[in-house]
Amino acid sequence: MESKIIELNNQKYEIIENDRNCFNLEEIKMKITEYFDSFDYIFGDYAYGKLRLKGFNDSNNKNATKINNINILSDYKSNYCSYGARTFLLKKVK
């Protein structure tokens, strides 16, 4: 997939994963809040027609914790996302 840069809340993000082309900028703009501004990554999953968002941080970020460290993303997908859910991952461009 070719790298694509988008803007949310005056912050640039790179789309680094986009499972089955599920990323929908307009829907995300309606859902995203300033809460996500402090995270290095925004992960989204679609299940049962609903979009859920979760923030993650790089492991070297001082705000990284055991529940928002990007290193646990695969565990998060396995344990908290519906089987077969479409997902995407955005990385903040610094």
C-alpha positions, 0 to 999 in steps of 0.5 A, a space after each residue: 500500500 502506498 503511504 498516505 498522509 491525512 489530517 485530523 484535528 490539525 495533526 498529520 497522520 500516516 495511514 500505515 494499516 488499512 485492512 480491506 480498505 476500511 479507512 473512512 476519513 469523514 466518519 473518523 472526523 465525526 468521531 475523533 476528539 482532542 483526547 487522541 491528540 496526545 497519542 502517537 497512534 490511533 487504531 480503529 476497528 469496525 464491528 457490527 457497523 460501528 467504528 471504535 477508536 483507541 490511542 496507543 503510544 510508542 514504547 519510548 514515549 513517557 506516556 506509554 503504559 501497559 494498556 496503551 503501548 503500541 507493542 501490545 497491539 496484536 494482543 489488543 486485536 486478539 482480545 478486544 476486537 471482534 473476529 474478522 473486524 476490519 481495522 486501520 492504524 494511523 501514525 502521527 507524523 512528527 
